[in-house]
Amino acid sequence: MTSVDAVVVGSGPNGLTAAVTLAEAGLSVQLHEAAPEIGGGARTEQLTLPGFHHDPCSAVHPLGAGSPALSRLPLERFGLEWLYPEVDLAHPLPDGSAVELTRGVERTAELMGADAATYRRVVRGFPERWDSLATNFFRAPLHGLPPDPLLLARFGLRAAWPAGALMRLFREERSRALLAGLAAHVNTPLSSVGTGGVALMFALAAHAVGWPVPRGGSQAITNALAGYLGELGGTIVTGHRVSDLAELPSASAYLLDVAPRELAGIAGSRLPARYLHRLGRYRYGPGVFKVDYALSGPVPWSNPSCRRATTVHIGPSSAEIGAALTAASRGRRPSTPFLITSQPGVLDDSRAPAGEQVFWVYAHVPHGWDGDLTAEIEAQLERFAPGFGDLVLARTVRGPAELEAHNPNYVGGDIACGSFSGTQTLFRPVIAANPYTTPDPAVYLCSSATPPGPGVHGMCGYHAARAALHNRFGTSLT
Ligand SMILES: Cc1cc2nc3c(=O)[nH]c(=O)nc-3n(C[C@H](O)[C@H](O)[C@H](O)COP(=O)(O)OP(=O)(O)OC[C@H]3O[C@@H](n4cnc5c(N)ncnc54)[C@H](O)[C@@H]3O)c2cc1C
């Protein structure tokens, strides 16, 4: 094996962004991926029937389109095209109406009725400063002063709240349901500190950037990153699940897009017992249960907003969403699952044969749960889209075990690669000024087990690569 400057393990969005960032600085980079295909949580596959192109993991990309790390890269040149829906998110309610998230604050505020003024006040001043907010927020909190401490402090005053407390500012159930559904993206109870910030971040991303889908599916993000990496001279090896650094070419830096558990296995012989003990205490969160459908036509939503949105949340109520999250975190099957659904066919007819659609839904379940939630999921879909079942041509079901078998970062089906609660909301995988570094100066962690955590934004990879450039190569990005 010839030596290279840097080796990256794992080709998720963070691994690829790390590799690209290092290669942009002129380094020779080799990336090793366990799966036969690159992309980790950003892939597209014909999971059900020929001609139906499903996203087995991520599908909708407010954090990708709004990412400081990804937006500085020439990904459009490598085929990435964002498609923006008219309605970013619709949340139908039992009375037949719906709340919406859209670009610009006004439509969302109007649909909140008596809460319109409160909503405008809570988000005021942030959408127009999204770029600065994202740069300040998507970083390790203890790593130097943020570029705009005042903006971050103003946002932090509300962002630190549990979603449950933020929701109490609002009188109408429809507003609370919308916020609860947004906070639920991190799969932790609504009483957890910082979940209010998650809800606000997703809402602001919609108002400022939108919740786009990539034409052709999430694989387009991966292919664009890999295309750019290739142009910069980087190479990729697939089908190699790395279990020890000794299997890799010698390099000055190793950046691992893996779970902390995997980091301990791969680099354990080079890491002190004290650090390994801290990694061993890292907590993984609840899992998800996902179904991908091939449908003979668009989902027959009763509410018209849902037919125009690429993402639809089905709570329906804030209490039911809260109960589903609490049940999953306490190891119980949710009685009414909260559903996050995605229908890219609203915008992209390349995903399925003419007139047909791909559709994706997931719900929160306990860590490592081995039950089957398909019947409950489909009962909820029938409630808001009568006749849904008649359209199903094929389905692929994946619970926590299948998700983990598919990607070792999803420990117990936890798609956030670590619980997003307690200190781990901000400090991942350990409390440290620069959590991307490890006690071995050549070894870095760059997965979503580092700040800012889960999502297809590449920020963990970007920060880890910058740390390696500074510490190992005495250089930085221009
Ligand atoms: C069902 C589901 C829906 C989601 N929806 C969204 C969404 O709509 N929008 C969004 O922004 N995010 C979404 N996410 C989350 C998002 O996919 C992840 O947060 C993101 O992919 C994390 O990126 P990453 O690079 O840290 O890790 P991953 O994307 O998980 O990639 C890690 C890669 O490392 C490889 N790897 C791990 N260990 C080894 C090893 N030992 N040797 C070699 N390779 C290894 C894995 O095979 C994998 O390819 C979703 C995830 C799931 C599962």
The ligand as a Tripos MOL2 file, in Angstrom:
@<TRIPOS>MOLECULE
LIG
   53    58     1     0     0
SMALL
NO_CHARGES

@<TRIPOS>ATOM
      1 C1        -34.2370    6.8550    7.6800 C.3       1 LIG1
      2 C2        -33.3730    8.0950    7.7510 C.ar      1 LIG1
      3 C3        -33.8950    9.3040    7.3440 C.ar      1 LIG1
      4 C4        -33.1200   10.4690    7.4050 C.ar      1 LIG1
      5 N1        -33.6270   11.6220    6.8990 N.ar      1 LIG1
      6 C5        -32.8390   12.7100    6.8150 C.ar      1 LIG1
      7 C6        -33.2440   13.8250    6.0510 C.ar      1 LIG1
      8 O1        -34.3060   13.7930    5.4030 O.2       1 LIG1
      9 N2        -32.4240   14.9080    6.0150 N.ar      1 LIG1
     10 C7        -31.2180   14.9230    6.6690 C.ar      1 LIG1
     11 O2        -30.5050   15.9500    6.6120 O.2       1 LIG1
     12 N3        -30.7790   13.8400    7.3500 N.ar      1 LIG1
     13 C8        -31.5510   12.7330    7.4270 C.ar      1 LIG1
     14 N4        -31.0860   11.5930    8.0350 N.ar      1 LIG1
     15 C9        -29.8320   11.6500    8.8010 C.3       1 LIG1
     16 C10       -28.6140   11.6600    7.8920 C.3       1 LIG1
     17 O3        -28.7130   10.6470    6.9240 O.3       1 LIG1
     18 C11       -27.3590   11.4540    8.7490 C.3       1 LIG1
     19 O4        -27.3550   12.3370    9.8490 O.3       1 LIG1
     20 C12       -26.1050   11.6830    7.9150 C.3       1 LIG1
     21 O5        -26.0650   10.8000    6.8260 O.3       1 LIG1
     22 C13       -24.8660   11.4970    8.7660 C.3       1 LIG1
     23 O6        -23.7420   11.6040    7.9440 O.3       1 LIG1
     24 P1        -22.3560   10.9270    8.3420 P.3       1 LIG1
     25 O7        -21.4150   11.1870    7.2350 O.co2     1 LIG1
     26 O8        -21.9890   11.3620    9.7150 O.co2     1 LIG1
     27 O9        -22.6570    9.3720    8.4850 O.3       1 LIG1
     28 P2        -23.3560    8.3440    7.5220 P.3       1 LIG1
     29 O10       -24.1080    9.0340    6.4620 O.co2     1 LIG1
     30 O11       -24.0810    7.4150    8.4050 O.co2     1 LIG1
     31 O12       -22.1480    7.6010    6.8050 O.3       1 LIG1
     32 C14       -21.2280    6.8220    7.5150 C.3       1 LIG1
     33 C15       -20.5540    5.9270    6.4990 C.3       1 LIG1
     34 O13       -19.4320    5.2960    7.1300 O.3       1 LIG1
     35 C16       -19.4050    3.9380    6.7470 C.3       1 LIG1
     36 N5        -18.6940    3.2090    7.8040 N.ar      1 LIG1
     37 C17       -19.0300    3.1120    9.1040 C.ar      1 LIG1
     38 N6        -18.1480    2.3500    9.7530 N.ar      1 LIG1
     39 C18       -17.2190    1.9800    8.8350 C.ar      1 LIG1
     40 C19       -16.0400    1.1870    8.8940 C.ar      1 LIG1
     41 N7        -15.6370    0.6180   10.0300 N.pl3     1 LIG1
     42 N8        -15.3120    1.0010    7.7620 N.ar      1 LIG1
     43 C20       -15.7010    1.5870    6.6000 C.ar      1 LIG1
     44 N9        -16.8100    2.3380    6.4830 N.ar      1 LIG1
     45 C21       -17.5590    2.5270    7.5950 C.ar      1 LIG1
     46 C22       -20.8660    3.5600    6.6420 C.3       1 LIG1
     47 O14       -21.0440    2.4050    5.8390 O.3       1 LIG1
     48 C23       -21.4440    4.8110    6.0030 C.3       1 LIG1
     49 O15       -21.3750    4.7460    4.5990 O.3       1 LIG1
     50 C24       -31.8100   10.4100    7.9390 C.ar      1 LIG1
     51 C25       -31.2700    9.1720    8.3140 C.ar      1 LIG1
     52 C26       -32.0400    8.0200    8.1930 C.ar      1 LIG1
     53 C27       -31.4280    6.6850    8.5110 C.3       1 LIG1
@<TRIPOS>BOND
     1     1     2 1
     2     2     3 ar
     3     2    52 ar
     4     3     4 ar
     5     4     5 ar
     6     4    50 ar
     7     5     6 ar
     8     6     7 ar
     9     6    13 1
    10     7     8 2
    11     7     9 ar
    12     9    10 ar
    13    10    11 2
    14    10    12 ar
    15    12    13 ar
    16    13    14 ar
    17    14    15 1
    18    14    50 ar
    19    15    16 1
    20    16    17 1
    21    16    18 1
    22    18    19 1
    23    18    20 1
    24    20    21 1
    25    20    22 1
    26    22    23 1
    27    23    24 1
    28    24    25 2
    29    24    26 1
    30    24    27 1
    31    27    28 1
    32    28    29 2
    33    28    30 1
    34    28    31 1
    35    31    32 1
    36    32    33 1
    37    33    34 1
    38    33    48 1
    39    34    35 1
    40    35    36 1
    41    35    46 1
    42    36    37 ar
    43    36    45 ar
    44    37    38 ar
    45    38    39 ar
    46    39    40 ar
    47    39    45 ar
    48    40    41 1
    49    40    42 ar
    50    42    43 ar
    51    43    44 ar
    52    44    45 ar
    53    46    47 1
    54    46    48 1
    55    48    49 1
    56    50    51 ar
    57    51    52 ar
    58    52    53 1
@<TRIPOS>SUBSTRUCTURE
     1 LIG1         1 GROUP 0 **** ****
